[in-house]
Amino acid sequence: MSDRSKVAMQGYLNHFLGNMDIVNSREVCKFLEVSMLSFSPEYGPKLKEDYVMVKHLPKIPRDEAFRKCCACRWFSCCNDNWQKVWAVLKPGFLALLADPFDTQPLDIIVFDVLPASDGNGDGRLSLAKEIKERNPLRHAFKVACGNRSINLRVKSSSKVKDWVASINDAGLRPPEGWCHPHRFGSFAPPRGLTEDGSRAQWFIDGRAAFEAIASAIEDAKSEIFICGWWVCPELYLRRPFHAHASSKLDSLLEAKAKEGVQIYILLYKEVALALKINSVYSKRKLIGIHENVRVLRYPDHFSSGVYLWSHHEKLVIVDYQICFLGGLDLCFGRYDTAEHKVGDCPPLVWPGKDYYNPRESEPNSWEDTMKDELDRGKYPRMPWHDVHCALWGPPCRDVARHFVQRWNYAKRNKAPNEQAIPLLMPQHHMVIPHYMGRSQEMEIESKNANHHRRQDSYSSISSCQDIPLLIPQEADGLDSPKEDPNLNGMDSPDLLEQPSRVSNNLAFPFRKSKILPVGHDTPMRGFVDDLDSLARHGKMGSDEVAQPGMKNMDPEWWETQERGNKGGFTDESGQVGPCSSCRCQVIRSVSQWSAGTSQVEESIHNAYCSLIDKAEHFIYIENQFFISGLSGDEIIRNRVLEALFRRIMRAYNDKKCFRVIIVIPLIPGFQGGLDDAGAASVRAVMHWQYRTICRGQFSILQNLIEILGPKTHDYISFYGLRSYGKLFDGGPVACSQVYVHSKIMIVDDCTTLIGSANINDRSLLGSRDSEIGLLIEDKEMINSHMGGKPWKAGKFSLSLRLSLWSEHLGIRAGEMNQIIDPVVDSTYKDIWMATAKANTTIYQDVFSCIPNDFIHSRAAFRQNIAYWKDKIGHTTIDLGIAPERIESYQNGDMKKADPMERLGSVKGHLVSFPLDFMLKEDLRPVFNESEYYASPQVFH
């Protein structure tokens, strides 16, 4: 065409499309292949759209002529079972709409990892395939993903080929390529390879996380997704509860629902005989809040045949912009602080049933939540230690995609015909720009503009500021980036200190970082292919010069971080981490029963094993369980233990220092005294943990001791946490284990894994409990030390470890430099091991608390319990009440002292894990216990 013709055609089309009556006709939409979803930026770029015929949907009410695929009256190419719908293809899904003007899908296929081969012998992946119809007038193709398969018809064979090619291209296109497994076999690709806005922030214990979640919910504009093993609508997210009545979860959700925010909640439907979390009550309370609150419980045990496994994720996602995940459910018993108080009488912090100790008693009913279950004057609460994480950027949308996938699967199974329970579409892009490099004037101007209007990022009419820049990439685009300082934001240090608008000011800073990333961040091919790059960027010999822009670690680094004033949530306690740019990848455990996938995904398990294998100096683990197997173990199938064993042996053979520190609960947090008839579940879990740690041919310590001898504990050691205090002023002194519920691993102070997954087969195999986690690799590096030598540590990972260790060891603010290097003897032996040993001795002297290394049999256990009950009268199920005066001998004379004086020497909460407890007993269930007839897989 000549230029003159092009100009003429442009003018004609502009005039034609300027007529709204013409543009908004179905005929023009069909001709241009456009709909209401075409240019909604949150769902990604426009791909293919057109009318198709489907058979599987319920009847759509409309006139007969519209339902025909063509005007032909002579051939029966369509019948009453086939209906015409509008198909919209996006990078991550195929949606079917009743009409181009609809925004709510009748059906959706969310693309997910496909089997390695589709059976045609050439190993190619394909979402869509052509179907050969017997009738030559019919042209059809099939789309199959996960456990779903739908047939579609179009008018011609050329349209079939177009659709098949377009769908397969969309499912496999980089960088997401949702139908290809990514690193570790995950559904989600590694993020943060470029400056894409990927950020993470950690929270230690319930107070820090719950206050941040409350702030995020209060700032919600469009959607809130909540997914939990247990959700309590009456949970106060801020304390003291008397002063924060409006911070109850149901009150926060009600306020947002009334503003028009759509709220979707996925609850685990428990087996009522096994658990007392009463999800029926939770659902009833939540759906009664407002019509904008939708709730699904899953699975249906009878119809699905799933009785043993649970949905274990803990997620809160707000507006696709900020996501919280980790170990904390929004339920009773989880709120806690670094002090881990054992008492609250009169109640100020933990009202009613939130004063929780499952070792003593589990409430039979949760309906009267403000009524105490425990006598606060006699029983301590069980303190709760946990770690949670906030995410921004692409990994947040990956987590939301997981939620959407699970929601849609549960909706199809539980409420296929309920109009009030909609199918959801996963978002692909942020509508609010998250790229860096804007001028501050632009930022200020946009903030001022948005101050006067509601930031509805989901409106189809938005300012140009709300439309993201979409940069198409070739298949190898990730491997050959072009560095542009205007895109990566490195030319403006101030921008690194400010949350971009994606966060809606929801970053929760407690320190204003002075640490800048090292130069321009260039993605590496090896980051995607394997873990060879892990921690390599952190390696620095003693003679190397620090790179430009790298903050030097001075002894007071931790204490001298400036407190930020960026808005949102701030915290001075050290329980909230810096908001850090990072490379991160969402990993999970799912299968057909839990998410409707065609493949079992165990990317959390794969990540654990790979990270351990690549660790150079140090591994720190906190987990609720530690049940794993060595090679050759045919009962326990996860191989975290094997990876640890091999890595330690490699260090021993290379004559290199290597440390593994593992912190787990002292006793499983289930009800019942260890010798009670009803406590078989507690004993069973203890059996599998001791089998993993130190008892039998498949235990790691026994295998290491056979080779390393007494040097074993230089490489690996196990610990728990305890806390003490008076139950009330003038009341008894009590202690309790601090229940370790966190699920984290920190490697070399450079890499962190945070999530909901325990270290056991239930969480890691993928085919059992559903889980989600996040692998975080630091990009913002700081000078530190490892093994007595200079080391580049990650801002996120190092700050998290230092905060955890300061809590566990009772390290004061000015002493943080003592634990900067986790490997040297002065830290590992003289501080960490010595503190645990000293604390354990003190608790034993004061309480003789259980478990301990002096009780080897159930007979000795019974004798010990009887002795202490006779001596002090009332005590707790694990001997947690101190006598009024403790007896000690000095120079042959017996002296009595106040137990609080002796306990005053306790530092932090760290204690040694009792490896010899009940070593003469077989703790497995016996034939007269109901647990004997349950599958052993339930306990491991």
C-alpha positions, 0 to 999 in steps of 0.5 A: 500500500502507498503511504497515501492509501495507509493514511486514508485507511487510517482516517476511515477506521478512526472515523468508523470506530469513533461511532460508539453505537457501531463499536459496541455492536457484537458484529464489530467486536467479532470482526476485530476480535475484541471484548471487555477483557481484551485490553484489561492490562491486569490480564496481560496482552491481548491474544486470540478471541472469537466465538466458539461452540461448547457442549459442557456448559449449563444452558445459557438463556438467550434467543435461538438464532444467537445459539447457532454457530452459523445461519445455515438451515440445511445441515445439523452442524449444531444442536441443542447441546452445543452453545455459542460462547466468546473465547478469550485467550490470555497468556495464562488462561483460556476463558469462556464468556457468554458475551464479549461484553461480559467480564465474568467467565462461564468457565476458565482453564488456568494453564498449568504444568503439563505431562512431559509427553502427550503420548505422541512419541515426540515429547512435545507439550500441547495444551490444544489438539485438533479433533477429527470429526466424522462429519466434515462440516464440523471442525473441533479441537480439544483443550486439556490441562490438569484434570480438565479437558473441554472440546470446542468447535469453530467454523473452519479447519483454518480456525482450528489450526489458528486456535491450536497454535495460539493456545499452545504458544500462550501456554509455553511462551517465556518467561512464564511458560506456565505449561513447562516446569521451571526450576525445582519443578515449580509452576512458577519461574524465578522472579527478580532476574531483572528489576521487576519489583520483586520484594520481600519482608520478613516478620517474626512472631504473630504480633508483627505479622498480624499488625501488617496483615491488618494494615494491608486489609484496611488498605484493600481496594478491590480483592482480598484472598484468604487461604488457611488451615484454620481461620478464626473470625473473632481473632484480634489482629492488634492488641491489647484487644480492649483498645482495638475492638475494630481489629477483629478479623470479621470487623476488618473484613466487614468494613472492606466488604461494605466498601465493595471489596470482593473477599474470597476465603478458602478453608480446609474442611477437616475430618471432625473426629480428628481435629477440633478446628470447627471450620463449619462454625468459621464458614457460618460466621464469615458468610454472615458478614456480607454478601461480598464475602464468599467462602469455600470449604474443601475437600469433601472427604467422602466424595473425594476419598481424601481423609488423611491429607489437609490444605495447609497453606496460610495466605493473605493476598490483597489486590494482587499487590501484596501477599503474606505467606509463612507459618501463621494461620489467622487463628487463636493461639498464634499471636505472640511477641519476642517475650513469649509470655506464659501468663495473661491474668487478668486478660489483656493480650489473649482474650478467652480461647485465645489463651491457648495451650493444646498440650493441656486442653483443646476446646470442644466448641469455639462458639463462645470465643471470649470464654476461657478454656483454661484456668489462667491461675493454674495453667500457662499458655503455650507460647508460639514462635513463627515466621511470616513473609510479605511479598510484592511484585511478580511473585505475589501474582504467582501466589495469587495464581495458586489461590485462583487455581485452588479456588476454581477447583474447589468451586467446580467440585463444591458449588458448580452451579452457585452463581454467588460463587464465581470462577476467578481469573489470574492476573498477569500484570500490575495495573499500577506501574511497578517499574523503576526510573520515574522522576520524583516529580512524577511520583509526587504528582501521581500521589497528589492526583490519587489523593483525590480519587479512589485508586481503582486499578481494576477500572477499564478507564484509567489514567495513562499512569495506570497502564504498565509498559509491556515489553515483549521478550524473545525466548532467550530474552532473559539471557541477554538483557540490555542494561538501561539505567532508566529502566532498572532504577539504579540511577536514582538511589532515592527510589530504592528507599521508597516503596513503588506505588505497587505497594499502596504504601504497604511496605512495613519498614522498621529500618531505612536501608542504607544498603545499595545493590551491587551495580546493575543486576544482571540475570544469569543463565545458571540461576534458572538452570541450576543452583551453581550461582547460589551464594557464589555472588556472596563469596569474597576472599580476604584480599578482595576489594568490596565492590562499589555501592556495597555497604561495609559491615561495621560492628554496629550495623544491626543497631545503626539502621535508621528507622524509616518513615515511609508510611504503613507499618513501623516497628522498633522491636526488631521483629520486622525486617527490611523490605528487600529487593530479591530474586525469589521463586514461589514453590509448592506441594500440590497434586490432583486431589488438592489443586486439580493438577495433572502432575504432582508438584514437590518443588518445596522438597526439591528446593530443600535438597538442592539448597542443602547440597549447594550450601557452602558453610552453614544451614539454619533450620526452624521447623514444626517437625523433622521427619525425613529419611536416608537413602534406602529408607523405604518408609520415609520418602522425603530426602532432606535428611539424606541431603544433610548427611551427604553435605556433612560427609563432604565437609568432613572429607574435605576437612572443612568447617560446616554447621547445621543447626536445627530448632524444633518443638520439644514435644508435638503440640497435641493434647495429652500427657506423654503416658496418657492412653489418649496421647498415642498421636503425640508418642507416634510423632515423637517416634518418627522424629527420634527415628530421624534424629538419633535412633536406629539405622536410618537416623542421621546422628547414629550414622554420623557418629559411626564415622565422625565419632564425637566430632558429629556435634561440631557439624549438626545439633538440635535445639528447642525453645522454652519460656517462663514467668509468673501466671499472675502477680504473686502467683505460681512460677510456670514454664512451657515450651515455646512451640516452634511453628516456623518453617524456614531454612537460611543458607550461608546468610544469602538464601532463605526458604520460608513457607507453610511446609513442614519437614515430613512426608505429608508436606514435602511429597506433593501428593499429600498436604498442599503447601506453599513456600518462597525461595528468596535469594538476596540481591542487596549484599552487605559485608559480613563474616563467615568462618572468620573470613570476609563474606558477602551476606544478603540483607534479607537473610542475614537480618532475619537470622540475627533477629531470630538469634537475638530472640533465642539467645537473649542478645541485647541490641549492642551485642549483635556483632557477637553473632555476625559470624555463625560458623566460628567457635566463638559463636557456635560453641561459646555462645549458641551451644553454651547458652542452650546448655546453661538454660537447659540446666536451669530449667531442669533444676527449677522445674524438672520439666518434660521432656528431659534426658534423665527419663528413659522409660514410661515407668520412670516418667510415671514415677517422676510425675507422681513425685512432683505432684505429691511434692508441690500439689498442682502441676501441668501436664509437662511439669511446668509449675515450680515449687515455691522454694527450690532446694540446692546443696552448697558445701553439704548444706541444703539451701532454699531459694526463690525460683525466680532468682535461679531463672534470672540467669536464663538467657533468651529461650534456647534449650538443648533438644533431649536426645535421650528422652524415652530412649528405652521405649517403642513409642509407636501405637499399640493394638489397643490404641485407635491410632494403631489402626490408622495409616502410619502416614498420618504421623509422618 
